[in-house]
Amino acid sequence: MGASIVARTQLSARHELGVGVLMFGSDYPHEEGTWGRTLEWLQASFGSVGVPEDETRAILGLNATRLYRLDIDTLRPLAECFGPSIQDVLTPADDEALAALKDSFRSEGRPITGSNMQRPVAGVPAPQVAP
């Protein structure tokens, strides 16, 4: 289990991979990370894929608290103060927001992860995960 940028492809395959083994990380300070645009990234992934609130909470923090045996009651007020609201995260990115996110990554010379910068295609199955 490791924390990394979670793209649409992983979120679409989250049940095959196991929701309990996924953890989001902004990959700061690497240039391919989401730092500075994390909310927009989360909306382009979690919001646009339609991940339910309980699974979003698990991937964004609860899995890490379990793995690292962190005190969730101590961390909850910090997350509520400094983190985005769950409603904001689960708001899907519209085409304009997605285009602005792509443009900002390009203008900053940051790599773009294609799997997260494309609109999901209705009827396309999630990628197959090898056993």
MIZA-123200 format. One line per 3 residues: for each residue x, y, z of C-alpha. Coordinates in nm, 3 decimals. Last residue first. Layout:
BEGIN
X,Y,Z ~ ...
This chain:
BEGIN
-0.447,-1.098,-1.044 ~ -0.403,-0.861,-1.342 ~ -0.630,-0.560,-1.331
-0.865,-0.501,-1.622 ~ -0.935,-0.140,-1.704 ~ -1.285,-0.017,-1.620
-1.541,-0.075,-1.892 ~ -1.626,0.189,-2.151 ~ -2.004,0.241,-2.158
-1.986,0.614,-2.103 ~ -1.646,0.761,-2.182 ~ -1.472,0.931,-1.895
-1.351,1.281,-1.989 ~ -0.976,1.295,-2.022 ~ -0.723,1.462,-1.796
-0.698,1.190,-1.536 ~ -0.580,0.909,-1.759 ~ -0.355,1.147,-1.949
-0.134,1.226,-1.653 ~ -0.004,1.567,-1.745 ~ 0.360,1.648,-1.684
0.431,1.993,-1.544 ~ 0.580,2.267,-1.759 ~ 0.398,2.536,-1.559
0.201,2.645,-1.865 ~ 0.114,2.280,-1.938 ~ -0.014,2.208,-1.587
-0.218,2.529,-1.585 ~ -0.363,2.457,-1.929 ~ -0.470,2.105,-1.830
-0.640,2.237,-1.515 ~ -0.811,2.514,-1.714 ~ -0.940,2.258,-1.967
-1.080,2.041,-1.686 ~ -1.245,2.343,-1.524 ~ -1.407,2.440,-1.855
-1.522,2.084,-1.925 ~ -1.686,2.054,-1.583 ~ -1.508,1.903,-1.286
-1.744,1.691,-1.079 ~ -1.822,1.811,-0.726 ~ -1.721,1.522,-0.499
-1.414,1.703,-0.367 ~ -1.613,2.019,-0.289 ~ -1.882,1.824,-0.102
-1.613,1.637,0.093 ~ -1.483,1.971,0.211 ~ -1.128,2.064,0.117
-0.862,2.016,0.382 ~ -0.720,2.268,0.627 ~ -0.979,2.309,0.904
-1.179,1.988,0.859 ~ -0.860,1.788,0.814 ~ -0.712,1.944,1.128
-1.028,1.875,1.329 ~ -1.024,1.509,1.213 ~ -0.656,1.445,1.296
-0.687,1.405,1.673 ~ -0.998,1.187,1.650 ~ -0.835,0.988,1.370
-0.542,0.885,1.587 ~ -0.293,0.737,1.343 ~ -0.223,0.366,1.318
-0.012,0.408,1.001 ~ -0.225,0.167,0.798 ~ -0.557,0.263,0.960
-0.500,0.638,0.943 ~ -0.379,0.596,0.585 ~ -0.693,0.406,0.483
-0.906,0.678,0.643 ~ -0.738,0.958,0.451 ~ -0.824,1.032,0.089
-0.892,0.672,-0.014 ~ -1.127,0.597,0.277 ~ -1.306,0.932,0.259
-1.363,0.884,-0.113 ~ -1.497,0.532,-0.054 ~ -1.746,0.660,0.205
-1.847,0.956,-0.013 ~ -1.925,0.751,-0.324 ~ -1.691,0.784,-0.625
-1.873,0.957,-0.908 ~ -1.597,0.937,-1.170 ~ -1.608,1.315,-1.224
-1.598,1.399,-0.855 ~ -1.324,1.153,-0.760 ~ -1.100,1.231,-1.061
-1.147,1.578,-1.208 ~ -1.279,1.700,-0.872 ~ -0.974,1.561,-0.695
-0.743,1.723,-0.949 ~ -0.919,2.060,-0.909 ~ -0.885,2.030,-0.532
-0.515,1.941,-0.568 ~ -0.418,2.227,-0.797 ~ -0.132,2.387,-0.602
0.026,2.049,-0.540 ~ -0.105,1.786,-0.782 ~ 0.225,1.610,-0.834
0.411,1.574,-1.163 ~ 0.650,1.849,-1.053 ~ 0.754,1.654,-0.746
0.718,1.843,-0.418 ~ 0.460,1.710,-0.334 ~ 0.325,1.377,-0.463
-0.033,1.486,-0.383 ~ -0.098,1.151,-0.215 ~ -0.417,0.950,-0.232
-0.437,0.608,-0.071 ~ -0.572,0.287,-0.222 ~ -0.550,-0.047,-0.038
-0.895,-0.047,0.125 ~ -1.074,0.038,-0.199 ~ -0.954,-0.293,-0.342
-0.788,-0.317,-0.683 ~ -1.094,-0.476,-0.847 ~ -1.326,-0.244,-0.656
-1.111,0.059,-0.735 ~ -1.097,-0.009,-1.111 ~ -1.268,0.316,-1.213
-1.074,0.493,-0.940 ~ -0.747,0.353,-1.071 ~ -0.822,0.468,-1.426
-0.953,0.801,-1.304 ~ -0.622,0.891,-1.145 ~ -0.503,0.853,-0.787
-0.186,1.051,-0.724 ~ 0.012,0.840,-0.486 ~ 0.011,0.693,-0.138
0.136,0.340,-0.092 ~ 0.000,0.000,0.000
